[in-house]
Amino acid sequence: MSLRSLRPLLHETGGQGAGGRHKSEEGAKGQQPKVPAWRAVRTTRWLFVDYEGGQRELYDLKRDPDQLNSLSGDPRYRVRLRTLRRILADLSTCKGRACQEWADASVR
């Protein structure tokens, strides 16, 4: 049995610079691709990703579970985007007990 959380989930990464090296499957050395830092929030229905540099992605996971069509530029989702940005900011800055209380209140 799988349990689903109703709480929004925070995802973050510091990115990866282009200076790193890796070996390909064939053993040849190559440059790692540069990956920008990003933060994201996922709810039971939505995924919002905010990249360092300003690019954003928004997915309706119910209608687009494979995340193929970003809705971030669609004006019909402006309010949803603003709400998810606020949730992302709140989750990114909360600490300790205050964060737990915020998360519990967000699912009520």
C-alpha positions in Angstrom: 0.0 0.0 0.0 1.3 3.4 -0.9 0.7 6.5 1.2 0.4 9.9 -0.4 1.2 13.1 1.4 -1.1 16.1 1.0 1.8 18.4 1.9 3.6 20.4 -0.7 7.1 19.0 -1.2 10.2 21.2 -1.7 12.9 20.1 -4.1 16.2 22.0 -4.5 19.5 21.7 -6.2 22.6 23.8 -6.3 23.2 23.1 -10.0 26.3 21.7 -11.6 29.1 23.7 -13.2 30.6 22.9 -16.6 34.0 22.4 -15.2 33.4 18.9 -14.0 34.5 15.8 -15.9 32.9 12.5 -16.3 33.5 9.3 -18.2 31.0 8.1 -20.8 29.9 4.5 -21.0 32.7 3.9 -23.6 35.3 5.2 -21.1 36.1 8.4 -23.0 36.3 11.6 -20.9 33.9 14.4 -21.7 32.6 17.6 -20.3 29.6 17.5 -18.0 26.7 19.6 -19.2 26.0 22.7 -17.1 22.9 22.3 -15.1 21.4 25.5 -13.5 20.4 25.6 -9.9 16.6 25.2 -9.4 14.0 25.0 -6.7 10.6 23.3 -7.1 7.4 22.7 -5.2 5.2 19.7 -5.9 1.6 19.3 -4.7 -0.8 16.5 -5.4 -1.8 18.2 -8.7 0.9 20.7 -9.6 4.7 20.9 -10.2 6.3 24.4 -10.3 10.1 24.7 -11.0 12.0 28.0 -10.7 15.4 28.0 -12.3 18.3 30.3 -11.4 18.3 32.8 -14.2 14.5 33.2 -14.3 13.2 30.3 -16.4 10.0 28.7 -14.9 8.0 25.6 -15.6 4.5 24.7 -14.5 2.8 21.3 -15.0 -0.6 20.1 -14.3 0.2 16.6 -13.1 -3.4 15.4 -13.5 -3.6 16.3 -17.1 0.1 16.0 -18.0 1.7 13.4 -15.7 4.7 13.1 -18.0 5.4 16.8 -17.7 5.6 17.4 -21.4 3.7 20.7 -21.7 4.8 23.6 -19.4 1.9 26.0 -18.6 4.2 28.7 -17.2 3.6 31.1 -20.1 -0.1 30.6 -20.3 -2.0 33.6 -18.8 -4.8 31.4 -17.7 -2.5 29.9 -15.0 -1.1 33.3 -13.7 -2.9 33.0 -10.3 -1.8 29.3 -9.9 1.8 30.3 -10.7 1.7 33.1 -8.2 0.3 30.8 -5.5 2.9 28.2 -6.1 5.7 30.8 -6.1 4.5 31.9 -2.7 4.4 28.3 -1.4 7.9 27.7 -2.8 9.2 30.9 -1.1 7.6 29.9 2.2 8.9 26.4 2.1 12.4 27.6 1.2 12.7 29.9 4.2 10.8 28.2 7.0 12.9 26.4 9.7 12.3 23.9 12.5 8.9 23.8 14.2 7.6 26.8 12.2 8.1 24.8 9.0 6.2 21.8 10.4 3.3 24.0 11.5 3.2 25.8 8.2 3.1 22.4 6.3 0.4 21.1 8.6 -1.7 24.2 8.1 -1.2 24.1 4.3 -3.2 20.9 4.0 -6.2 22.0 6.0 
